[in-house]
Each structure stands twice: as structure tokens, then as C-alpha cells.
Amino acid sequence: MDLTKRLLLALKRIGLFAVFSLVLSGPAHAGEQSKVFNRAALNAEIQSQGRVRVIIGLSENQDNGASRVRPRRERMSPPEIRSLQERVLRRLGRMDKWRHRFQRIPFATMEVDAEQLDELLADSEVSSVQVDRPIRLALASTAPLIGADIAHENGFSGAGQAVAILDTGVDREHPFLARDGVSKVIAEACYSSNRSTNGYTVSTFCPNQTESQTGVGSGVNCPPGIRNCFHGTHVAGIAAGNGIGAAPGVAKDADILSIQVFSHFKDKASCTGSTCYCGSAGSQAECVAAFTSDIIAGLERVLELSDSISIASANLSLGQGRYYSAVDCDAVSIGQKTVIDALRDAGVATVIASGNNGYDNGFSHPGCISSAVSVGSMDDSRSVSSFTSSGSWLSFLAPGRSVYSSMPGGGFKSKNGTSMATPQVSGAIAVLKASQPQATIDEILSALMATSVPIYHVANDLTLPLIAIADDDGASVSALESLTDPANLPSELVMDDDYSGEDVSGSPDSFEDSEAYRGRARYLDSDGHNYQFQPVITRAGQYRAFAWWVADSSHSTEAVFRITDDQGARELVVDQTTAGNRWNELGMFDFSLGSTSRIEILGSSNAPVVADAIRLQRVQVMPDPEIFLTLVQPSQSSYTSGEAIEISWIDNADTDSLQIALYYDDDGLNTDGTLIVEGIALGPDGESDRFTWDTAPVPDGIYHVYGLVTHASGDVSSYAPAAIAIDRGRTDSDTDGVPDLWEWLRYGGLNSDGRGDNDSDGSPDFVEFESQTDPDIPDVRLPLQAGLNMIGIPVSLEPARDSLALAAELTPELDSIQRLDSATQTTQAVRVVGGDPQGVSFPIATNEGLLINLTVPREIVLTGTPATAAVDLNQGSNLVGFHTIPENMDAYGLLQQIGEAGTVASVRRYNTHSGRYESAFWAGTLPRGVNFPLRRGEGYLIDMHQSVNGFTLQ
């Protein structure tokens, strides 16, 4: 980044901090012990109002007198918190002056003057002080836009879950918020303030006129005559309305918790300038706002209720201010972040509006907190609403324009704003939680992220994720299916340099930029100053990795990412002068539990390299425990000399007590042949092991290599033999271009002419030899394994068949058939339910790919005629096969024929023998990854940046 840009950004931030920042400096990581405060802002408040309300963080003294902030997972108990609060209050000489004594987080609030503020800051058990600011509301027939109606049709509607609405209260008697005539509001509370300052008065909305109340009626909506007191009822209907009188809410069968956290503000007639809160001097204007401490109290009440009620989410459709980075936001939000973290640990997502100021490089507080789920608004046209504030770390979009929902008193009305978008995400989380009650918040958010619809935001060149609970066609329920199918259970991990990176060499400088992920990144400006991200993998599988960086003309054009996974280390070169401010795919990688996998970014002395953020999305689970024997060097099964053959296998058997022995024989009928190697102890679970077999003393012939595994119990298992032809002479007695041993290996005899096309299917016999299919059979026979198979349709089927007909042919061994519609980027599926195929009827089309899941191995026979070789590749993902595959064509060649890195991202296949995806992809100008051979009848996932119509493999 050039100096001018950095200076302008710094000046811009300094000016805005005077207005919006509650804290001047503070810890960016949990565990730092500096007191966090903006003394100038606190003094200004004291000078204007005489006193200031503050939220005080508390921490225990260690033996050396320093305060100790416990790690997030090592929380203080309520008795420990109360004892700590009493000790601090006793030293202040104000035993009865705590305004809020939080019970589950070590915080409290009080009003102080300048002298008392000094006492707090000097206390060894006070770790942080922040202004208790009031926060305003985020105001400014949508279910089909996110698939909620389809989820309802499939029986997923949030039953058994609750959504907590922290707002202006809820009209519990509204028919839209009832179930069988009984209110769905099952718990209520109120946290609201009484206060008088030089410029305005604050009055509680709690029915008992105190500052807190729980029980039936305590969460009632504030008086409708006061502006915006409809808000909580409207939000509750969007999240969980039952559909009586209007379209149903997202989680129409979920319960509601009404937590009223707003207060009544009224300007005094004598207020002037900044001492007025609601309006101008002398107007005596009225408004509603929520003190931060009341919001924390409401969230703590949700945490307490979560012990006995299944609460999926807490909704906060409020916010103000502007924060350019999550680091700065967290620093001013110690209390809020602590309780949000505690809720997340308890399985409750805190969902907060991003704000309605239309900022394109940051959003409001408290939605900007890193562990919150932040939500922006989308219009019906699937464009980002002009009023939405957004930034690089915005979690989701949801519809927020003209949202029709309940109003106090029994009516309905349409409203706009991120306030209206936020409860749609809260309701979506409840729907997903109800479908899979054991799922963690991380898994639910991963499901929403992995199945979201990308929406481009032209204002800041960001692609933001629109939630999609279910597919538009109703055949498969995207996020729901992802969450409820154990084979697809998602896992996503975002590692940001400010939160989870490990500096392994040197001390790279950090810099702030609105285009950095969460607003801050790091420079690596010399060799050896590398930066390492080491993920904590909780679900083993294959992950798609992405990197985020700030693009600038002064940055390196050859920034090196070194990724170490279960298969070893590989390096990718990227150009950091372009493609910034977004997630850029690095490729597919295998990560197992407890592995030492890592992503390193290497520094360079030539130009600055940016280390910012890494995202990992799991796309495929590890295969079931099994040993797979695979030949890896060279890739063909016929060898022309006595070279060494590398044999590899993969241990996924969840134990390291297995041992393997390798035999070969020359007839394929038994395993009584020559012992190659015996008693090899397998490596760590999920890792590859290799053995090199020197074939120099072996005469020409056909051999079968077996893997025999001895279990800890003493049982012996034999795993699929691999056939090999050792053929130094390359004898071709029928002069058809195909060596005899290879013909005998594959077909049991000599063919008349390898250059011909015996089955008239458009592919020369020799090409079919290379792709290991039989040229004498006019149809395509595809051996399918138990589990997942990715196939391509290389012929025009005769007679024509649709998905239901093919499913009937494969039943009862079939589990499912899936097709990817590349035009709409949606999945269509047929499943066998109760022995009968059910789902969407789609044609089995030439050159299209299918995912077929079987319960046992079997063969599929595709009888048909040659068809066009042209394939349309649409922007996004494509699942295709190829009618004709040239001799020796491989994945790298396919990438190069389709186009450069700006056109195509990657080509993947599913290896049924190893149970893993293999991926070839562009890394700068070079193809990288697994260079697998292309085979007729195999399907390939091709991810395209741009569409290419009528592509023909040459």
C-alpha cells in the first residue's frame, strides 16, 4: 500500500474516532490486561452531565498483584463473580452503588464522577472501563427469497426452539404470535433505566417502574404512542410469526422470548446542543434507546434461560456508530463480547443488525463484534439495499425491504431496514437448530455459509452471502440437507491475523485498511519474516482453502503460500496487486484430526507480502475406516521396464494397531505368490504410507498386488488387488498399436485392430484401452463402488431415460442420484425412500455428470449412440463428463484447453478407490494439484470464473 493511501486512511480514522469510538486503545486479544478507556470521552461526558455511566470489567489478582483475565473456556462461577464485585465495591466505599451486578460474566455497571473514575482505574482488580452508551434501533412476504417456505413444506419450521427478541418488547396477545390460541411468548424480562442528566431524562419501560423485571408481562411492548415502540413486535413476527393473517415468519413454529431492553428518553426544555439526546434545543423531543448495560443484562438473562430452554438465537435489531475493523470494535465491547462468547459456548447465536447508514467499509456497534452474527439487508431484486452498512466481515444478507409483519394491537405493516433482515437470520438458525438439535452454532453457521447465494455489492466490490435455507425447486433443502446429512455436515474455519494467526519468524507490522478482512492485516517485507496459520481441525475431511488480501500496486506479484496437509507441502504463487478485498481460492486440501497442517505466507525482500486471513470450508468427509491400496507411480498400469513401482495406501481405520503385508502373484487367483514386504506399521490415522517395489528381477507378465491387513484382534483382511502388467518388450503381435500383455490384462485376449472403433461409439479402441474400458462392447459399462461415485454420461441413451427411471434400475442398491444444474447453481436429487425413488424427474443428458450413492458395488450399463462432444461450461460449478477423451489427456491439459486462471479455477474428480476428491487448479500461470488422467465415463466438477459455451475437448 502506498504511503499516501495509508496516511489518508489514518487521518480519516482519527477524525471519526472522536465521534464514534468509546475506547481509545485496548486489547485485540483475550488475556491482555491493559485497562481500556477513552479518558477524553469520559471526561467530556462528566463535564457535560456531571457523571458518566460506565461498564466495568473485573479480573482476579494473581499472587504478584497483577490482575488475571481467565481464558474464554475457563469461566468464573457466579459465587466467584459476586465475591469479586463485592471486593471492588468495598474498596470504592460504595457497597450499594452497583447498578447492574452481572451474575455470569465478571462485569458490573455504575455511575461515577471524575474522582471515582480515577479510583476505578487505579484498582488492581478492574481490567476495563467503557462508557455505557445508549444505542438506537436499526430501522430504515420475503420467505420465498431464502427458501423458508420450502423448509416449511419439508417439515422444518423451528419447532422445539426459541428465538430471543431483545428489543422494545413484544405484544404477547397478537394472534400472529400464538400457537393454538396460546401465546408463543414463553419467557419475558425487562431491563430499562431511570436516569436524569443536565439535558434529558430517562425513564424505565418496565411495568413495575423499576430498572429490571422478569415474569409474565414484563416483556410487553413499550407504549404504542411513543415512536418505534412497534419495533419488537414487528421483529418477533418476522422471526417466528405463525402465518395467521400474513405470510409466516421464518421459524413459524418456534417459541419467543421477549426481553425488553429499551428506555424512554425525553429532552429537557433547558437542553442545549450536545446535552440534548432526541432532538434540538427546546423541542422536548422523545425517543427510545437501549443502554449497553441493559443489553448486556438482557443477553445474560438469555444465557441463564438457556439452561432450561432450547434457545437457538438472540436477535438484536439495533446499532449505531461506524467501525472499520472488528479489532477496534471488540476493543470497545469487552462486556458485550464476553456475554456473546458465553452464549455461543452455550449454543446460542447472537444475531445483530449491521446498521442503516449505507457505509461500504464498516458497520455499526454492536454488530461489528467479531463473534456476533452480523446481518445486512437485500432487496427483492437480489441486490444489496442502499441503506445497508457492510464490511469485509459481514456475516450474512437477508431480505430487509418492505417486510410485512405484526404490529402491536393485532395489525400488520411493512417496514424496511437491517432490523427486518436480522430476524430472518435468527429464524433461519432456529429452523436449522430444530432440524439437528445436536449441531453446534459453528456447524449451523457453516451450513448457512456453504449454501449461501453470492450477492455482488458494487459499492465496495464485495461478494456477500445471502442465506438460503432450502433450494428453490424443493428437491433438496440446501442448508438443511447439508446440516442433517452426516456425510455433508459442514465445517468452516476463518483464521484472521488479529485473532488466530501465529507469527513464526520476525514481527510483521500490522496496518489498517477498509479492504482488509476485519479491517486489519500484516506486512511481510523481508525474507524469513513468514506468517503461519495453524488450523484446529474438529472435523476431518477435504477442505477448500481461500485467502484474503489487500490488493495494491506496491504489493508482491509473486506472494508465496505454502500449504502443508496430509499429502505433504505444496506452494502456490499469487499476485497480490489484484483480486483483493475478497476470498480467493487456493485449492483443495486434506486435513485430519490432530494433524500438523498449516498455511504459511512467505515474506519477500522484493515487495511487501500481505498476510491477512484464511478460510477453510470442508466439502467432503473422510472415507469410512478402510485401507485403500493405490498405485501412484507411474499412473498407468503397464510398465515398460524394470523401474521401481511406488505403491501407496491410506489408513483411515481410527487405530494405529494395524499392520500391512504386500504379496504379488502371476495368476490373480490367490495370494500365495511372492512376499514383497511384511509387517509395515501404518502411520498416523489419515496419513499416506508408501512402499517402493523394485521390479527389476521380475520377468514380464501380469501380476496382482494384494494388501493384507492384520488387525489388533488377529483378524486378517484382504483389500482389493491391483493388477499390473510388467511389459518391457511391448510385443504387439496383431500390430494394432496395443501391446499384447495389456490386451490380455484388460480384455483377456488380443483385439483385431486397436485403431478401429469396434463398438461404433465414436472412440477409437486404443483410446478406450487407455481409459480402461472395453472396445468390444457397444455400450458403456461403469463399475460403481459402494458409497459416492461421480460419473459422466458419454453417450445419448437409447431408450432415453430420466432420473426416476435410472433410479428404479439401480434400486434397491441405490441411495441417491444427484445432478448439478449449472445454470441455476442448484442441486436436483432423487432418493430411495421406503424402496421407492422420489424426487425431481430430470433427463439423463449426454456429457452431464451425476453423483450416484450406492449401498453396495454394482455395474451400471449405459447403452446409446455417439453424441456431440460439445459441453457448455457456465460460470460457477459444473458437473460434466466427456464423450471423447484424447489419448493421454489429463487434468492439467483440460485446464489449459478451457482457458487461463481468469476463466477456469479448478477441475476435480472423486477417486472412488481412495474415497477422496482430487483437484487440479491454477496457481498464477501454472497448473497445480493432482494431475489425474481423464477417463470416459468419469464425471468432473469444473469451477468457472467465466462461462465458456460449446467447449470441445481436443
N, C-alpha and C positions, 0 to 999 in steps of 0.2 A: 504494500500500500504506500502511495507517495505521501510525502510529509504534509503537503497542503491539505489533502483529504483528511489525514489524521488530525491536523490542527483544527480544521473547521468542525469536525465531529466533536472534538474536545470542547470547543467554545460553545457549541450548541448544547452539549450536555450540561456544562456548568450553569448556563442560563436557566435551563429547565429545572435543575436540582433545587434552585432557590424556591421554586414554586411547589414542586411535587414531591420531593424527597423528604421522608420523615427522618432519615438517618444519613449522616454524612459518610461514615465508614463503618465497616464491621466484618464479621467472619463470613467468608464464602463457603466454608466447610464446617460441618458439625464438629464440635470439640474445641474450637478456638475460644479463647477465654477473654478477649477484649470486650469492654463494655461498649455497647453500640448506641450511639445517640448523636443527634444533631443539636449541639448546645445552642447554636444561634436560633434555631427554630423554636426550641423550648423556651429560651429567654424571651423571644418575641411574643409567644403565647402568654407567658406570665406577665409581661409588661402590658399587653392588651387587655387580658381578662383577670389579672391578679393571681390566678392559679392555673395549673395545667393538669389535665388527666393523663396519667401515664400507665403503661403496661410494663410490669417489672418481671424480668426473668431471674430465677433463683437457682443457685447451684451450691453444692456442699463444699465445705472446707476440707482440704486434704491436711495431712499431718504437718506439712510445711506452711500452712496458712493460705496457700493458693486455692482458688475455687476449682472444683472438678465438675465439668459438664458430662453427664453419663452418655455413653453411646445410645443411638436410637433404640436398639433392641434391649437395652438394659435400663428399663424404666423404673422410676421411683414409685413406691406404693403410696396409696392415699395417706396412710398414717405418717410416712416419711415426709411427704409434701406438707402436710399440716404442721408438723414439728418445725420444719424449715421456715415456713411462713411465720410462725409464732416467734421464732428466734429473731428474725429480721425485724419484725414489728416491735418486739420488746426493745431492741436496741434503738429504734427510732422514737420510743416513748409514746407510741400511738396504738395501744393494744386493740382498740375497737375501730380503727380507721381504714381497714381494708374494705374497698368497695366490692370487689369480687375476690373470693378465695377459691381459685380453681382446685378441683379435687384430684384430677387425674394427670395434670401437667403442672410442673413447678413454676407457676406464674401467679401473679396477683395484680390488682389494679388499685390505685388511689389517686387522690388529688393532692398536689404538693405546690408549695411556693418555692422561691429560689433557694432559700436556706435548706429546706427539706430535700430539694433536688440534690444539693451538694452532699448531704448526708447519705442519700441513696448511692450516689456514685462512688462514695468512699467506702461503702460497706463491702467486706470481702466475700459475702455470700450473695451479692447482687451481680448477676452476669450480664444483664442487658436492660436498657430502658428505651422505650419507644412511645411516641405520642399516641394517645388513644383518640384517633381521628374518627369523625362521623363519615360514613360512606353512603352515597346516594344509590337509587335504583338505576338499573341499566335499561332504560326504556327507549325507545326510538319509534282448513281442510288440507293439511300437509302430510298426513300419514303415508299416502302412496309414494311420496318422494323419497322416503327412506325405507320402504318395504314393510312398514309396521302392519299394514292391512293384510299382507301376505303372511306375516308371522302369526297374526290372529287366526287366519284361516287354517293354519297348520297347528293350532292349539297352543301357541306360545304368546302369553299375554301378561306375564308378570305375576301370576297367582302365587301366593305364598311369600312374596317380597313386599317391602315397603320403601317408599321414597320420602325422605325428609325434606320439607319445604321451609327453608329459613328465609322469611320474607315478612310481609305486612300482615300476616295472619290469613286464615282460610275460613270461608263461610261453610262450616261443617254441615249445615242443613241444606245445601244446594243439591238438587236431585242428580246433577251430573257427577257428584262426588259421593254416591251411595251405592250400596250393594243390597239388593232385595229390600229396599226401603230403609236400610240401616246405614248410617254414615260410615264411610271408609276411613275417616279420620280416627285412628285408633290410639293416638297419644298426642298430647299438647303441652306446650310450655311457653312462657313469655319471659324475655329478658329485655328490659326497656329502662330508660334513665329519667331521673329527675335532676335538673341542674339549672342554675341561674348564673349568667355571666354579665359583663358590662353591656353586651349588645343584644343578647337573646336569652330566652328561657327554653328549657327542655322539659317536657312532661312525659310521664310514662303512659304507655298504651295498655299496660296490664290491667285487667278488670278489677283487681283488688287495690289498684292505685300504688302498689309498691313497685320495686325495681325487678322483682322476679316472682314467678308464679308457675306452678305445674298443676296438672289435672284437667278434667273435662271443662271446656270453656275458656281455658287460659290462652289458647292459641287462636281465638276468634279474630276475624279481620278488624283492623282499626276502623273508626267511623267513616262511612262512605262519603260524608260531606267534606272530608279532608282529601286534597288532591293525591292521587295514586294509591289510595287505600284499597283499590280493587286488585292490586298487583298480585298478591299472594294467591288469591282465589283463581285468577286467570292462569297463573303459572301451574298451580296444582292440577287444573283441568287438562292442560297440555300434557303433563306427565302421566296422569292416571285417570282422566275422565272416562266414564263408563259407556259413552255413546248414546245416552238418552238425551235427545234434543239437539245433538250436534255430533259430528264425526268423533269417534272415540279417541282418547289420548293414546300415547304410545304404549304404555303399560296399563291397559284398561282394567285389568283385574288386580292391580297392585293396591296395597293399602297406603295411607298417607299419614305422615307425622307433620303436624303444624307447629312450627317453632317461630313465634313472633319475636323479631329482634329489632324492630324499628321504634323510633321515638318521635314525639311531636315537637317540632322546632317552631318557635314564633319570635320574630324580631321585635325588639322593644321600640317604642316610638322615639327613644333617645339615641338609637344606634346610629353610628356614622361609619362610612367606608368599610374597612375590613372587619369591624366589630359586628356588622350585620351578617347573618348567615343565609337567609332565604331570599332576600330581595334588596332593594335600595333603601337608603336612609329615609326614615319616616313612614315607610309603606306598611309596617307591621305585618309583613308577609308571613305566611305559614307554609311549612313543607315537612316532609318526613325524611329521616336519615337514620342510619344504624351505626352506633359507636362500635369500633373494632372490638372492644372488650365484651360487648353484648353478643357480637357474632361469635367470638371465641366461647363464651358461656353457652350459646346455643349449640355449637359444634360439640362441646364437651358433654352436653345433655344427650346428643345423638350417640356419642361414644358410650355413655352409661346405658342407654336403652338398647344398644346393640348386644348387650349381654343376654337379653331375653327376647328380642325381636330381630327377625332376619331383615336387616336394612341393607339395600343394595347401594343406595346413593344418597348424598346430601346435596340439595340444589340451592345455589346462591346466585340469583339473577340480580347482581348488584356490582358496583365497582366505580372507581374514579381514579384520575391521575394517569400518568403515562410512564412506563418503564421500558427501557431499551434492552435490558438483559435480565434473565432470571437470577443472575448473581446479585445484582442490585436489589431486585425485588425481594429475594429471600433475606437479604441483609436487613431490610426494614420490617420484616414479617416474622420475627423469631417466634412469637406466641402463636400466630396463625399457622405457621408451617409445622410447629410442634404438634398441634392438635390434628392437623390434616394428615401428618405422618402416622399418628396414632390410629386415626380412623382407617387409613389404608391398611395398616397392620391387622386391624380388626375386620377387614373385608368390606369396608365402606369407601366408595369413591366420592371425593368432594368435587362437584362439578360447578364451575364458576364462569360467568359471562366475561367475554373479552372487552366489552365496552362499545359504545356507540359514537365515538369521536371520529371514526374513519381514519385513524392513524395506520400507516402502512409499514411502520418499523418499530412497533412496540404496542403494548396494550395495558389495560388498567389493572389496578390493585383491588382485590387480592387474586384475581385470575392469573396474574403473572407469576405466582408462586410455582416453583419447579415441580412440586409433587401434586399440584392441583390438576384437574382435567379442565382445560380452558376451551371455550366454545365461541365460535363466530357464527354469523348469520349468512344464509344463502337465499337468493330469490328463487321464485318458481322456475325461472329460465335457466337455473343451474349456473348462475354467476354469483360471485361474492357480493353481498349487499354493500352499497356505497358507504353506509354508516359503520360497517364493521371495522373495528380495530384489529390488527393482526400483526404477527411477527413470526420469526422462524420457528418458535417453539409452540405455536398454537396447536392444540391437540386435535380438534375436530371442527367441522362445519355442520350445521343443521338448518332446516328451513326457519326463517325468522321474519318473513314478510307476510302481512295480512293473515295472521294466525288467529283463527276463530276459537274462542274458548269461554269458559264460565266467568260470570261477573257476580259479585255479591247481590243477594236478593232473588236469585233464580234465573237471571237473564244471561245473555251471551253477547260478545262483541269481538271484533277483530282488532288486533294490536300488532305493532311492528317492534323489532329490536332484538338484540342479542339476548335480552331477557326471555324472549319467546323461543329462541333456538336452544337455550341451555336446558330447559326441562325435557326436550326431546332426547337429548343425550342421557339425561338422568333416567328417563323412562326406558330407553334402549338398554341401559345397563341392567335395569330391573328385569327386563324380558330375558336377557341372556343369563342373568343370575338364576332366574326361575328355571330355565332350561337345564342348567348344570349347577346346582347349589354348591357343589364342592369346588367349583372353579375359583381361582384367586382373582383379585382385581387386575393384576398384571395380565393374566390369561384372557380376561374379558376385554380389556383394552387392546390386547394384541389381536384378538379376533376382529374387533371393530376396525383396527388399523389395516390389517392384512386384507380385508374385504371391502375397504372403503373405495369410493369413486373419486379419482383425482380431479380437482377443480382448479383450473389455472386462474390466478389473480394477477391481472395485468398491472395493477398499481405497484406491486413490489416484485414481480417476476417469481412469485412463489407458487408452488402447486400444493394446495391444501386438501386434506382428506374429508370428504362428505361421508357421513355414516350411512351404511346400507345393511339393515338388519336381515333382509331377505331379498332374494332375486325377484326381478320384475315379472318373470314368467311363471313364478310359483313352483318350478320344477325342483329347484334346490334352494335351500334357505341359507344364503351365503354365510353370514356371520354365525347364525345359529348352527348350521351344518358344521362349520369349522370348529365350533366350540363343543358340540355334542358328539362328534365322531372322534374317538380316541386316536385314530390314525392321522387325523388332521389337526389335533389340538395345537393351537399356535403358541409360539413363544417369541417375544420380541424384547430386545435389549438395546437401549440407547445409551452410549457412553460419551459423555461430554468432557472436554478437558478440564472444566471447572469443577466437575463432580466426581469423576471416576477414572481419570487417567493416572498413569504412574510415570513420572519423569525418571528415565533410567540413565541419562547421561547429560550433564550440563543443567542449566537453569534457563529454559527458554522464556523470553519476555512475553507477557500477555498484552493484548491490545483489544480495544473495544471497537465494535463496528456493528451497525444495524444488520448487516448481511451475514454476520457470524451466527452460528447456532446458539441460541440463548443470549446472543449479543456480545460474546467474548470468545477470543481464540488465542493461539500462541504462535510465535515466530520461532523457527529453527533456522538460524542464519550461519551455521558453521558445521563442518564435518564432525561427526561424533556426538553432536547435540541431537540425539534421537529422542523420540517420544513414543511411549508404549501404552497401548490399551490391552488389558488382560481381562477378558470376559469371565464372569462367573456363570457357567453353563448349568442351568437347572433341568433342561430337557435335551437329551442327546438327539442329534439329528443333523440334517443338512441345512445349512443356513445360507441365505443370500445376504451378502455384505454390501453396505453402502458407506460412502464417506461424504462429509460436508466440508466445504472450504470456502473462504472468501476469495473471489477471483479479482485479480488486479494485474495490470500490465507489468508491474515490477516483480511479481512472484515467479517462481520457477516454472519453466515449461517441461521439466523432467523431474517432478517430485516423485519419489520412490516410496511405495507402500509395500512392506514385507509382511505377508500373511503366513503364519505357521498354524496348520491344522493337523488333523490326524494323518494326513497323507504326506506331511513334510512342509517345507517352506517354499514359497514362490514370491517373486517380486513383480509388482505392477508399476508402470510408469504413467503418470497423469500430467496433464497440462493445467496448472493452477492459475493461468492467466484467463481462462474461460470456464464456463459451466459452473460458476459459483452460485451461492445462495439457493442450493437445492441438494437433494440426495443423489449422488452419482454411484451407480452400481460398480462394484469391484469384482463380482463373480460369486460362484457357489463354493462353499467350504464345508467340511465335515468336522463337527465338534462333538466330543464325547464328554461324559460327566468326569469331573476331576482332571481334565486334560490341562496341559500347559499351553493351550492355544493362545495366540496373541496376534495383535495387529500393531506393527511398528511403522512409524513415519520417520524417514531418514533425513537428517539435516544435510545441507549442502552449502559450500562456501561460494558458489556461483550466484545464487539468488535465493531470497527467503522462501522457505517452505512453510506452509500453514498446517498446523496440527489443530484440528477443531473438534469434530465429532464423528463417531462411528455408530452405525445402526446395523443390528443383526436381526433378520427375520427368518424363523425356522419355516421351511417349506416342505420338509419331508422327515418323518420319524426314522429312527434307525430300524433296520430289519429285525424280525424276531430272532431270538437266540439261535444261532446256527453257524456252522463252518462252511464257507464257500471256497471252493478250490478254483482258482482262475489263473490262466496262462497270461503273462503280461509282456513277455519279450522274446521274439518279436510278436506282432499281433496276429499273424497268420498261423494256421495250424499245420502248415507244411514247411519243413526246414531243409535247406539245400546243402547244408554242410554239417560238420560235427560241432557246431558252435554250442556254447552253453545256453541252456534254456532257463529263464527265470520263472519260477512258479511261486505264486503268492496266494495266501489265504487270509481271511479276516475272522477274528474271534469276536463274536457278539454274544457269547454264551453266559455272561454275567458271572464268570468264575475264571480263575487262573489256574485251576487244578487240571485242566485238560492237557493232553499231550498228543502229538500227531506223528504218524509214520507214513512215508510215501513209498508205494510199490509201483512197478510197471510190469505189464505182461504184453505178449505179442499176439494174443488172440481175442482179448476183450471178454473172455468168458469167466475168468476168475481172478483172484488176487494172489495167486501162488507164484507170481513172477519174481523178478529180482528186486531185492530190497534196496531202495535208493538211500533212504536216511530213516533213522528210527529215534524216537524219544525226544523230539523237539518240544521244549516247553514253550507254550504260547505266551505272547506278550500281554501287556495290559489290555483289558476289555476294550473292544472297539478299534484296536490298532492292527495294522497290517504286519504280517510276518512274511519273510521271503526265503526261498532256498534256491540256489543255483545248481542245476543238474548239468554236469559235463557229459555231453552225448558223444564225445569223440570215440570211445570204444564201442559204441552201439552200431550194429550193422543197419543198412537200410531196411525199412519195414514199417508196419503200422503198430503203434503202441497205445496202451491205455494207462493213464496215471491215476491212481486211487489215493484218496486221503482217508486214513483210518484213524479215528479219534478214540482214545481211551479215557473214559470219564473217571471221576474220583471214585465212583461206585464200583469200578472194574468193568462196566459195560463198554462194549466196543461198537462204534457206529461207523458205517462206511458212507462217504459222501461222493456225489456224482463223479464218475470217472471222466477225465478229459482225454479226448483222442488226439494223437499226434502222429503225423507221417514224417519219418526221417528219410529224406529223399535226396541224396547227393547226386545221383545220376540223372535225375529228371527225365527218365525214359518216357517217350511218348510213342508207343507202338502203333497207334492208329492215326498219328500225325494230325490230331485235331486241336493242338495247342494246349491241351490239358494233360499234365503228367499222369502216368498210369496209377501210381500209388495214391495220388489224390482222388482220382476217379473211383478207385476201389474203396478208399476211406469213406467217401461221401455217398457213393451210389452202388457199391458192391459189384462193379463191373465197368467195362470200357464203353464209352459212348461213341456213336458213329462220327460225329463232327461237332466239335466244341464251338465252331464259328457259326453254326446254324442256329435255328430257333425252332426246336422240335415241338414245343407246345404252342407256337404262334401267339405268344403273349407279348411280343414286341421287345423282348430282352434276349440277346444272344446267349447261347448256352454257356459260353465261357464266363460271361458276366454273372450268370446265375451260379456257376461254380464258385466264383469269388465271393458271392453273397450267401453261399451255403444253402441254396435252395435247389430243388430237383428239376432239371430242364426237361425231363420226360413226362412230367405231369402237367397237364394244361391248366390246372387251377393252382392257386396259391395255398399251400398248407403251412400254417403258422403254429408251431408248438408253443403253447402258453403254459406258464408256470402258475402254481398256487400263489395267490397274492396279486400284486399290481403288475399289469402288462401294458406297455404303451405301443400300440400298433399303428401302422399306416395302411390305407386301403389302396393297393396299387392297380386295381382293375375296376372296370364298370360291371357291377354284379349282375348276373343273369340267373334266375329272375331277380328283379330289383327287390330290395328288402329295406324295411325301416327298422328302427331301433327295437321296437317291441317284438318284431319277428325274429331278429337276431337274438334277442334276449331269450325268447322261447326255445330257440335251438340250443342255447347254452345252459338252460335250466335243466337239472337242479344244481349244477356245479357253479352257476353264476351268482355273484353277489351284486354287481352293478356294472353298467356301461355309462361312461360319461363322455360328452362332446363339448369342446370349447367353441362357442360362436365368436369368432374373432371380430366380426363386425360390431357386435354389441358388448364384447368382452364379458360375456356371461356364460355360465356353465349350464348345460342341459343334461338331465340324467334319467336313467331307467334303473329301477331297483327291483329285486325279487322280494316280495312281501307275502308271507304265507304260501309260498310256492308259485305265486303268480307275478309276472312282470307288471310293474306300474310306473308311471311317469310320463315323460314327454315323448311323443312319436316324432322322430326326425329321420330323414333319409340317410342311408349309409352311402356316402358320396365318395367318388374317386378322389384320390390324393388327400383325403382328410384323415386326421388321426383320431384314435379313440383310446380312452383309458378303460381297460377291462379288468375287473377284480374277480378272481375265481377262488373257490374254496379248495379245489384240488387241481392238479395239472390236467390239461387235455389239449386236443388239437382243434384248431378252427380251420375250416375249408372255405376258401373264397373262390367260387367259380365265376368267371366272367371273361370279358373281351378287352383287348387293349383300348386305352382311352387316352385323351390328351395328357401331355406331360406338364402342362402349364399349371402353376399354382399362384393364387392371389395371396400375398402376404400383407395383412393390414397392420396399421400402427397399433402397438400393444403386443399381446401374446397371441401366437398362432400354434395350433396343434395340427401337424400335417404329416403326410407320407409322400413318397415319390414313386411314380410309375416306372421310370427308368433311371438306373443309377450307373453312371460311367465306371469303368474299371478303375480300381484303386482310389475311388473318391472317398474323402474323409471329411471330418468336421471343419478343419481349417480351410479346406478347399471350398466347402459350402459357404462359410463366412465370406471368403474372398469373392465368390461369384455373386453373392447377394449384394454386397456393397461395403463401403467403408464404415468406420466406427460411428459416424453420424447417421447412418442408415439402419444398421443392424447392431444389436447389443450382444446377443448370445444365442447359441444353439445348444439344446440339452437333449439327452436321451435318458431313459430309465434302463439300467442294467439289471435284468431280471436275475442274473446269476449272483451278483453281489448285493442286490436289494438296495441300490443307491442310484441317485441321479449322477450323471457325468456331464460336465459343462465345458464348452469351448466359447471363448469370448474375446472381444477386442480389448487390448490394453495399450492405449495410444494407437500406434500404427501397426502393432504386431498382434497376431492371434495367439492367445494363451489358453491354458487349461488342458483338458483331456482331448487329445486328437484321435477320437474314436472313428472306426470305419463306418461308412453308411451301408445299410443293408435294405434290400427290398422287403417290404412288409413291416418295417420298423417305423414307429412314429417319432416325431421330433418336435420339441417345443422351441419355437423361434420367436424371440422377443425383438420387436422392430421399433426403432425411433421414428421411422417414416414408412409409409406404405409403398409397396412395390407390386404392381399388378402384372399378371401373366408371366411370373418368373418360371424359367425352364432351366433345370439342372443340365449343364453341358458336360 
